Structures are given as C-alpha cells and as structure tokens.
Amino acid sequence: MGALQAQINLNQAQFDQVTAQIASNEADLANKKTVLGANLKSMYLGSSVTPLEMIASSNNLSDYFNQQQYQDSIKGKIQSAMADILATQKKLAVQKTQVEALLALQTGQKQELAAARAEANQLLATAANSASAANAQVATSNSRIAILKAQQYAAIAAASRHVGGGSGCGGYPAVWCNAAQDSLTDDWGMYNRECVSYAAWAASSRGRNVPYWGGRGNAKQWPANADAAGIPRSSTPQVGDVGIYMGGQYGHAMIVEEVHGGTVRVSSFNGDGTGHFSIDDWSTSSLTFIHFR
C-alpha cells in the first residue's frame, strides 16, 4: 500500500502542475484575445479611409507610405495573434486531455488503495479474533494442565511416605539440576528435573542400558515402551530397577534404592511438583518395576 500511495501522490503533483499550466495558458489566451480585439479595432478604423483620402490627407508621399506600413503592421499583428491563439487553444486541449487521464488514473488507484486497506483491516480483525481464540484456548489448556498436575501430586502423596530430600541433587548432574525445570533436555530426550529424566540418568549411572525415549517422557508410557523394546518388568523389585506408579494423568518414575519386604525405598525428582530431589517409601504392590539390563 505504501508504493501505491506514493504513486497517487506523484500523480497528484503532476495533476496540480498540469492544472496550473492550464490556468496560465487560459490567462495568456485571454490576454491575446484582448490584444487581438485592440488590433482589430485599429484595423477597422484604419480601413474606413481610402488610399485616395490617405494621400489627400498626407502632407507628403512619405506620410502616405508610413500610414500604409502602419496598416500592414496591424494586419501582421492580427495574423500573429490569431496563430498564437490557435496554438494556445491546441495546447490547452492536449493538457485538458492529460488532466482527464490523470484524474481517471487517480480514481482507479484510490479505489485500489481503499480496497487494499479494507482487505488489510479485515486480515487484522481476523488475526485479532484468531489470537483471542488461541489465547482463550491456551488459558483453558493451562488451567486443565494445572488441575491434572495438582491431582497427580496429590495421588503420589497419598500413595507414598516422604522420608527425606527436598534439597540437593542426589547425584543428578548439576547442569540439569541447577537449571530451571523443563528448560533443558537430557541425553534421553527428557526434560530436566522431571522424574523420568532422573530415573533414566540414575539407572544408566548404575550400568543399566536405558534407550532414548525422547518425546515419550511421561512415566505412564514407560511400561509400554519397555514391553515394545523387550525389556523385562515385573511386580518384584530389585535395587536399581525403575519403579513406575501408574496413578494420575502422568504417573511417576523412581529408582529402587532399598527393598524391605512389601515396601521399597526410592529416590526420585519432582514427586511433589517442585522439581526437587526426594526419598520416599512406597508399597511394592502399587508399582511395576522395569528391569533395565
């Protein structure tokens, strides 16, 4: 639209220039008509005297020739004025045609500019409506996620007994532990300071082979991932296994540190939604155990 407006401005300047030229030429034409009128009047007055009368009224033959030359001069001025008038009228006709063409061009360009602005305004309105709808959807989604996470952590708290932790990293690498939660991905494609990231690292640090499961980071997905990869799992825990709690929307992953009959002591991250390290006791019956080898 900027280029179109610039062209309209250029045409307007040209239109103004031609219009000024027309006004100047029209004034010149009026002046030439006045001169022509005066010459015609003089010619008329002079033509009423016959050559014989001119000779009779002249003091000598020289006066006669002077009067004759004067009349011839008047005739020449009349012819010149007529030629100038005709040329000016022709020039005016050309300029007026040019002005009409410029006016037609400007009208079309202004209509095109108005249509472009209307389309741009419509696009902006559509974009604003889309953005508003998208923001509302995001707000709704975020609210739903917050509810699901609150339910998740409440379920974990109800199924386990907190023993310790809450500070430190439990050996989890500082580059992931000290960064803001979910700001980095680890070597397994998991977001940092999440339970699955810690579980993948902890099992691997004990010499277990943990596949790259990037993009499948929820703990509840791990049992199906293990089955698909042929990695055994059971309800019987061993130290170093990854225990999976299937409750809530996302589940919870942890490392078995100790086995005590019907309970296991585990270490994990983000069990309470704070992204911190913790040690907890769980009932063996509430978990399934993946035996990474």
N, C-alpha and C positions, 0 to 999 in steps of 0.2 A: 504493500500500500504506500510506502514511503516514496518509491520510484514513480508510482502513478501520480501522487500528489505533486511531486517535483515537476512532472511533465505538464500537469494542469497549471502550475504556477508559471512555467515557461511560456505556455500558450497564452496565458492571461497577459503577461508582459508584452508578448507580440501583438495581441489584440489591442492593448492600450496604445501601443506605438502606431499601429495602422490607423486606429481611430483618431489619434492626434494628427496624423498626416492628412486624413480626410478633412478634418476641421480646418487645417491650414490651407489645403487646396481649395476648399469651398470659399474661404475668405479671399484667397487670391483670385478665384473665379469672379466673385462679386466685385472686386476692385477693377478687374479687367473689363467687366461689363460697364462699370461706371465710366472708365476711360473711353471705351468704345462709344458710349452714348454721347459723351462730350465731343468726340471726333465726328460722329455722325451729324450732330447739331451744327458744328462748324462747317462741315461739308455741305449740309443743306443750305445754310445761309450763303455760302460761297457760290453754290451752284445757281442761285437765283439771278446772278449777274452775268450777262452775256459777254463774250470776248470783246465785242464792239464797245460795249459800255465800259469794260475794263480799260480798253485803250483810251477811250474818251476821258475817263476819269483819271488816268495816269498822267503824271507830269511829263513823263518821257517814256520811251520804249523800254528802258531798264525797269521802271516801276511795274510795267505790264508783265515783264518776264518774272519779276520777283513774286507778284501775285499768283502767276501761273505755277511757279515752283512750289509756292505755299500750298496751293490746292493739291498738287501732285503729292506733296509730303503728307497731307492729311489722308489722301487715299491710301498711301503706303502704310500709314499707322493703323488705319481701319483694317486693311488686309492682314497686317501682322497681329493685331488684337484678335481678329477672328480666328486666325490659325492657332494662337495661344489658347483661346477659349476652347476650341475643339480638342486640342491636345490635353488640356487640363480635364475636360469632361471625360475623355477616354481613360485618363489615368485614374480618375475618381471611380469610373465603372469597374476597372480592374481591382482597385483597392476594396471597393464595397463587396465584390465577389469573394475576395480573400477573407474579409471580415466574416461574411456569412459562412464560409467554410470553417474558419476558426471557431465560430460560435457552435456550429454543428459538432465539431470535434470535441470541444469542451463539454458540451451537453452529454455526449456519449461517455466521455472519460469520468465526468462527475457521477453519472449513473453507475458506471462500473465501480468507482470508488465506494459509492454508497452500498452497492451490493456486497463488495468485499468486506466492508466494515460490518454490515449486518451478519455476514457469514462468520466473521471473527467473533462478534459478540455472542452468536449462537453457540459457537465452539467453546467459548469461555464459560458460558452458562452451563453447557453440558458437562464440561470438565469440573466446574464447581459442584454440580449436582453429583457427579460420579465420585469426586473426592469426599463429599459429605457422606455419601452412602458407604464408601470404603472405610472412612473413619468410624462410622457407626458400627460397621461390621467388625472392624478391628477391636473397637471398645467392647463389643459383645463377646468376641472371641477371648480377649484378655480376661474379661470378667469370668467367663466359663472356665478358662485355664486356672485362674486363681482359686476358684471353688474346687476344682478337681485336685489341685495340689494340696489344698488345705485338708480335703478328705483323705488324700494319700498319706500325709504325715500323721494325721490322727489315727489312721489304721495301723501304721507302723508303730506308733507309740503304744497303742492298745495291745499289739501282738508281741512286744519285746519289753525287756527291762534294761534301762540305761545303767551302765556301770561306770563309765568314765569317758575321757576325751574332751572334746569341745575346744581344744587349743592344740597347736602343733600340727604336724602333717602326717605322723605315723609312718615316716619313711617315704611318703609320696613325694615325687620330685618337686623341688622348690619352684622351678619355672612354671609349673602348673598350679601348685598350691598357693603361691603368693600372688598370682594374677587374679583379676576379678573373675568371678564364677561365669562360666559359659563364654568367656572371651577368647579361648584358645581351644584347639582340638589336639588330642594326644596322638600317640603312634598307632592307635587302633581306630582313629576316626571318631572318638568320643569327646564330648565337651568336658573341659577341665572342671574339677571339683564336683563332679556328679558321681553317683555310686558306681555306675558301670565303668567309668574311667579309672577310678581307684581299684575296682575289682580286677580289671584287665591288667593293670600295672602290677598289682600285688601277686596275682597268680603267675605272671610272667617272671617276676623277680624271684619266685620260688622254683624257677626252672620249668614251668609249665608252658606249653605252646598254646597261645591264645590267638585265634585267627583275627584278621582285620574285618571288623564288623561295622565299619563306618556307615552311617545312615540308618543303622538298625540298633539304635542306642538304648531304647527302653529295656529295663531289666526283664519285663514280662516277655520280651521277644527272645531272650537268650535260650530258654529250653528248646524252642522250635529250631533256633539256629544250630544248637548243639546236635539235635536229632538229625537235621539235614546234613551236618558235617560228619556224622558218625562218631561224635564224641559222647562217651557214655555218661549217664546220670542215673541217680537212684535216690531213695529216701534214707540211705545210710551214709552219714557224713564221715569224712576223713580230713585231717588237718591239711590245709592248703586248697581244699575244694572251694568252689564258688557256690555259696548258698543263694537261692533265689526265692524271694517272697512274692507270691502271685497276687496278693491283695491290692486293692485300689486300681487306679487308672494306669499307673506306670510300673507298679511292682518295685522291688528293691533288691540290689545285688550286694553281697558282702563276702568276706573271706573268713573261712573257718580257722580260728586260732587254737581252740581247745574243744575237745569233745567230752562231755560229762553225762553219760547215760542218755537220758531223754532230752538233754539241753546241749546247746553249743554256745561257746563264747565267740563272738565275731568282731571284726573291725570293719568299718565302712566310712563312706563320706556321704554327707547330705541326707542323713536319716531323718533330720528334723526340718529340712528345707533351708538351712542356713549355709550350706556348702562347707561345713566343717567336719573334721575327723571325730569319730566316736567309737566307743567299745560298748557292746550290748550283749545280753543273753537272750537266746531265742529257744523256743520249743522246737525240737527236731521235727516233730510232726507237721509244723507249719511251713516247712521249707522243702524244696527239692534241690539236690546237690549235683553240680556238674563236675565231673572228674576230668579236668584237663590233664593231658599227659605230655 
